């Protein structure tokens, strides 16, 4: 039986900030890192919120995170640049890099940043959405620990490598696509596991390359399938998209790539003979107003969104979903009613609280 | 029984150029348009080569293509700009726009162009690959006639909206991903239809929203499914990617979008109250050398490609495929041995030949 405790956003934020400060992050960095995690929880992306806090802390304890990084721009050419994140939390470097992308977009119309020597950056949407208040289109991607096998392979070669685009609208909510390039992301597997449900065929295969409906196959040496699931249904496309994310985030930035991307979990070893530093991200923005009057664009986006909402339904009860809207609904509810934290995450956070002598917001 | 005639690249090119000249295209535009189609045939993308020539000509005959367009830049901001293609063939405007993108990438590090008032541009790879000789990363996408229904909908709202990235390597061939955002592209359906094979479940549904294995369901009012096929397998991701292509190509450029994108086939009417002009493309490039030393990058790409080629195979006989390689193999063979043209396409081209009094390269 699963149990939840509901805590307020502000209590959870204060606790999370305090933990990041306790490992040595400067206050403003701790606030930024906490904001990325809390935003994931508010948006209903529970797998990427405080559920990961203890994972980040374990990486710090394994000396794989630098709480006081000194970022450097290693190369640049007007609208584009590369940052060495000096082992920072991705949660800290990505928002700062996105601010730099926004400054250069203001100047040149578009800007792209490749980032190496970083760690996991939380939800891609947090970073891409920073562009929205400027009426810019934002983009964010990152490579990640290898879990996905290419078409025809049974080796973990790519992460679930997400792609996010955030596009402003007028009266409608912004269009925000934030998707893993695998058929199913880890979060989906965790939910199915918690509910004790068999997984749909086409999400993963076991270590022998046989189809599996059991999420345990992944821990047993299996792998996730790319979006498309099999060759007949376009798995080479999901593999190709994951490859693009890996190449732009990893090969281009000077970070690791493919099977060499360091694992998020601290108990798995980092491979020898690494081709780069840490994990990599790729961020970008484009100024809508450089292409078309921005008011006209946002009105056209409203027209796009309303037309798609009103597309003919297969089932009259089931609305057509516009990307980004479900997360807004979650956020409205959780801002008012608090954030439900599942018991194993609660226990994890209480353990952290004891270890770092930080008061926690849960009842035992 | 299907029959083929094999013709040389140069004969097919000459014929195709002559047809474009016959409808009034200036010589250099006719050469460009022919080059895009012949390149598709050389690369083995038969659905996008001369098989479409009669389709373009029928659009011209319906006054939907301007053979002597006057492109204008309608708005710009340093690295980004918008072109009104004046009803041009996409085959003509996209290569020219890509040259402009390359010039601005040279200057600013990256550049993006949104193009409205255009028509179908052939294979996206042709345009993105123009960046490779400059050691730039190239990107091309386009919206297209609506055939794909969003998740939970049974209405054709999006085209098969392709995304292409072309990324240079050193000794290895460039990485070129050119993918439709539907589970299967039209070309795949045509091949299955010709071979009289039932389609895999998950490619299309009939007009009632029921699963179908018969390609005729599409002509009967059905629709293609997004990459992912169903919600459980991530069709909302394929739908989201198709949406991004539609928004960047159509909404941002001032072209039509969604269900309003004018059909490629001239016998289907253009809808009333269009929100824009023609169809739209979105092209871009980034200068690798602005991020990382370009020689180092290309060597890292070689390392990436070789590592993925050597990923553990599910079946020892089946190689792991690197995107772009199968097309290179096709091109080698067809450069030497000629291009096989299927009989219905041959007949189509002979009809064109008679109509425009142009000598054709086929035996009757």
Interface residues (C-beta under 8 A of the other chain):
Chain A: X75 X76 X77 X78 X79 X80 X81 X82 X107 X108 X109 X110 X111 X112 X114 X137 X149 X150 X151 X152 X153 X154 X155 X157 X165 X167 X175 X177 X179 X180 X181 X183 X184 X200 X202 X203 X209 X227 X228 X229 X232 X233 X234 X236 X237 X238 X240 X241 X243 X244 X246 X247 X248 X251 X252 X253 X254 X257 X258 X259 X275 X276 X286 X287 X288 X289 X290 X291 X292 X293 X297 X300 X301 X303 X304 X307 X308 X311 X312 X313 X314 X315 X318 X319 X320 X321 X323
Chain B: X75 X76 X77 X78 X79 X80 X81 X82 X107 X108 X109 X110 X111 X112 X114 X137 X149 X150 X151 X152 X153 X154 X155 X157 X165 X167 X175 X177 X179 X180 X181 X183 X184 X200 X202 X203 X209 X227 X228 X229 X232 X233 X234 X236 X237 X238 X240 X241 X243 X244 X246 X247 X248 X251 X252 X253 X254 X257 X258 X259 X275 X276 X286 X287 X288 X289 X290 X291 X292 X293 X297 X300 X301 X303 X304 X307 X308 X311 X312 X313 X314 X315 X318 X319 X320 X321 X323
